Amino acid sequence: MYEQVVNGTRDLGITTVPANPDDRISVIPLFHEEFALAIHSSHPFAKLKAIPFEQLQQLKMVMFGPEHQITKVIHSCCQEKGIALNHTIVTFTLSTLLSLVEQGIGAAILPRLLLHYLKLDNITAVTLLNPTPSQDICILYRTDKFMGQAAKIFIDELQSFIQSVTELSERSLG
């Protein structure tokens, strides 16, 4: 996404915060996204508020493909801990991943905000500790390109939506 905004094929992008953005790129922070374990509500881990990241080795995991940003974050955490996740099922769609978790076939690591927003009856979000996988999400656009009114309204609406979901999630945690 970043490269597409830089080379002008996209007017704006929603992505992770780039390490060293081009001088022509403006970065609007949206939110800090923490990931949680999504597990079937009947699993013993679902009764816990948090588990150490290493305990994921005990689970059959359902994950996105290796090029997906969530998978990259998870693999980075695994490397940090010197562990590997075993028995993974790979899917390329969120609906399939959620269905497999709802059926108790495997567990997944997904954005906590997404899990709170979806409010699925059979899926419980469990905090992962040491490390807690996370990333910063932002909007990118070129400062030297014209931004139309529709793009400006989209940015405002997205920021408003993220704010409301974040507040809802904080209330459900508190």
BASE-691047 format. One record per residue (C-alpha): residue in one letter; x, y, z. Coordinates in steps of 0.25 Angstrom, whole numbers, padded with zeros to 4 digits, always signed. Example, Ala and Ser with C-alpha at 12.3 -4.5 7.8 and 13.67 -1.06 7.14 Angstrom:
A+0049-0018+0031S+0055-0004+0029
END
This chain:
M+0000+0000+0000Y+0011+0010+0004E+0018+0008-0010Q+0005+0010-0017V+0003+0023-0010V+0017+0028-0012N+0017+0024-0027G+0003+0031-0029T-0005+0019-0033R-0014+0021-0020D-0018+0034-0014L-0018+0030+0000G-0015+0017+0007I-0018+0010+0021T-0007+0002+0026T+0004+0001+0037V+0012+0013+0040P+0024+0013+0031A+0038+0013+0037N+0044+0024+0029P+0033+0031+0020D+0037+0038+0008D+0037+0054+0010R+0024+0055+0001I+0016+0045+0009S+0007+0050+0021V+0004+0040+0032I-0009+0042+0040P-0008+0032+0052L-0022+0025+0053F-0019+0015+0065H-0010+0005+0072E-0015-0009+0069E-0013-0020+0079F-0016-0034+0075A-0022-0045+0083L-0024-0060+0083A-0038-0063+0077I-0042-0076+0082H-0055-0084+0083S-0062-0081+0096S-0063-0095+0101H-0047-0096+0101P-0040-0096+0115F-0032-0084+0110A-0045-0076+0108K-0047-0076+0123L-0034-0068+0125K-0032-0053+0123A-0018-0055+0118I-0008-0065+0114P+0007-0064+0111F+0010-0064+0096E+0018-0077+0097Q+0005-0085+0100L+0001-0083+0086Q+0010-0095+0083Q+0000-0104+0090L-0011-0100+0080K-0015-0103+0066M-0015-0090+0059V-0023-0084+0048M-0015-0073+0040F-0015-0065+0028G-0004-0067+0017P+0010-0063+0019E+0009-0050+0012H-0002-0045+0021Q+0001-0034+0030I-0004-0041+0042T+0004-0053+0039K+0016-0045+0038V+0014-0039+0052I+0011-0053+0058H+0024-0058+0052S+0032-0046+0057C+0027-0049+0071C+0030-0064+0069Q+0045-0061+0065E+0046-0051+0077K+0042-0063+0086G+0050-0074+0078I+0037-0082+0076A+0030-0088+0064L+0015-0090+0063N+0011-0104+0059H-0001-0110+0053T-0005-0098+0045I-0017-0097+0036V-0015-0086+0025T-0027-0078+0019F-0028-0066+0011T-0041-0061+0016L-0046-0055+0029S-0060-0062+0028T-0053-0076+0027L-0043-0073+0038L-0055-0068+0047S-0063-0081+0043L-0052-0090+0047V-0050-0083+0061E-0065-0083+0063Q-0065-0098+0060G-0054-0101+0070I-0045-0106+0059G-0034-0096+0062A-0030-0083+0069A-0026-0070+0062I-0019-0057+0065L-0027-0045+0061P-0028-0030+0064R-0035-0029+0078L-0044-0017+0072L-0049-0026+0061L-0053-0037+0071H-0060-0027+0080Y-0067-0021+0068L-0072-0034+0062K-0077-0039+0076L-0077-0054+0072D-0084-0063+0082N-0075-0075+0081I-0062-0067+0080T-0054-0062+0092A-0043-0052+0092V-0031-0055+0101T-0020-0045+0103L-0006-0050+0099L+0006-0046+0108N+0021-0045+0106P+0019-0041+0095T+0006-0035+0092P+0006-0034+0077S+0002-0021+0072Q+0004-0010+0061D+0001+0004+0058I-0009+0007+0047C-0009+0020+0039I-0015+0027+0027L-0004+0031+0017Y-0006+0041+0006R+0004+0050-0003T+0005+0064+0001D+0009+0069-0013K-0004+0063-0019F-0018+0069-0019M-0028+0062-0009G-0042+0063-0013Q-0054+0066-0004A-0058+0051-0005A-0045+0046+0001K-0045+0057+0012I-0059+0052+0016F-0055+0038+0016I-0043+0041+0025D-0052+0048+0035E-0063+0037+0034L-0052+0027+0036Q-0046+0034+0048S-0060+0035+0054F-0063+0021+0052I-0050+0016+0058Q-0052+0026+0070S-0066+0020+0073V-0061+0005+0072T-0049+0008+0081E-0058+0014+0091L-0068+0002+0090S-0056-0007+0092E-0051+0001+0104R-0065+0000+0111S-0066-0015+0109L-0052-0017+0115G-0054-0007+0127
END
